[in-house]
Amino acid sequence: MWPIIAGLTVVLAQAVQSGPGSKGREWCFDRGQETQLCEATEAACNQLRALNTEIAKSQCRRVKPPDMQQSPTEPLAPPTPTQR
């Protein structure tokens, strides 16, 4: 039963954060496999981390949202030539 609740929590947390109009991620913890779970406040992050003790790999920490986000469907910008 607990794995189902933990899985549902992960899915809901990701759906809320990636929805339209989200302000960005402020408090995150690593969950392994180079992914993070994030919440708007430290208290919410710690609560989510407590619900996911099996997958939590770090403490909650503040992260800055990226200055500019690129859509996954946009082509990547061409690389800049290196100076020699």
C-alpha positions as CSV (number, residue, x, y, z in Angstrom):
1,M,0.0,0.0,0.0
2,W,2.8,2.5,0.9
3,P,4.5,2.1,-2.5
4,I,1.2,3.1,-4.2
5,I,0.8,6.2,-2.0
6,A,4.5,7.2,-2.6
7,G,4.1,6.7,-6.4
8,L,0.9,8.7,-6.4
9,T,2.6,11.5,-4.5
10,V,5.4,11.6,-7.0
11,V,3.0,11.8,-10.0
12,L,0.9,14.5,-8.4
13,A,3.9,16.6,-7.3
14,Q,5.3,16.5,-10.8
15,A,2.0,17.3,-12.4
16,V,1.4,20.3,-10.2
17,Q,4.9,21.7,-10.8
18,S,4.9,21.3,-14.6
19,G,1.5,22.8,-15.1
20,P,0.8,26.1,-16.9
21,G,1.4,29.2,-14.8
22,S,3.8,27.5,-12.3
23,K,6.2,30.1,-10.8
24,G,9.2,27.8,-10.8
25,R,10.8,25.4,-8.4
26,E,12.3,26.8,-5.2
27,W,12.9,23.9,-2.8
28,C,14.1,20.5,-4.1
29,F,15.5,17.2,-3.0
30,D,17.3,14.6,-5.1
31,R,15.3,11.4,-5.7
32,G,18.0,9.5,-7.6
33,Q,18.4,8.9,-11.3
34,E,19.4,12.5,-11.8
35,T,15.9,13.8,-11.0
36,Q,14.4,16.0,-8.3
37,L,11.1,16.6,-6.5
38,C,10.4,20.3,-5.8
39,E,7.9,22.4,-3.9
40,A,7.4,26.1,-3.5
41,T,8.3,26.2,0.2
42,E,10.8,24.5,2.4
43,A,8.1,23.1,4.7
44,A,6.2,21.6,1.7
45,C,9.5,20.1,0.4
46,N,10.3,18.6,3.8
47,Q,6.7,17.2,4.0
48,L,7.0,15.6,0.5
49,R,10.5,14.3,1.4
50,A,9.1,12.7,4.6
51,L,6.4,10.9,2.5
52,N,9.1,9.6,0.1
53,T,11.8,8.4,2.4
54,E,12.6,5.4,0.2
55,I,13.6,7.6,-2.8
56,A,14.9,10.7,-1.1
57,K,18.6,11.0,-1.6
58,S,19.3,14.5,-0.2
59,Q,18.0,17.2,2.1
60,C,15.7,19.9,0.7
61,R,17.6,22.8,-0.7
62,R,16.8,26.1,-2.4
63,V,17.3,26.2,-6.1
64,K,16.9,29.0,-8.6
65,P,14.6,28.6,-11.5
66,P,16.4,28.7,-14.8
67,D,16.6,32.1,-16.4
68,M,15.3,30.9,-19.7
69,Q,13.5,27.6,-20.3
70,Q,13.6,26.0,-23.7
71,S,10.6,24.0,-25.0
72,P,11.4,20.3,-25.5
73,T,10.0,20.6,-29.0
74,E,12.2,23.6,-30.0
75,P,15.5,22.7,-31.8
76,L,18.6,23.3,-29.8
77,A,20.6,26.5,-30.5
78,P,23.6,26.0,-32.7
79,P,26.8,25.7,-30.8
80,T,29.1,28.7,-30.7
81,P,32.5,28.3,-32.3
82,T,35.3,28.1,-29.9
83,Q,38.2,30.5,-30.0
84,R,41.6,29.2,-30.6
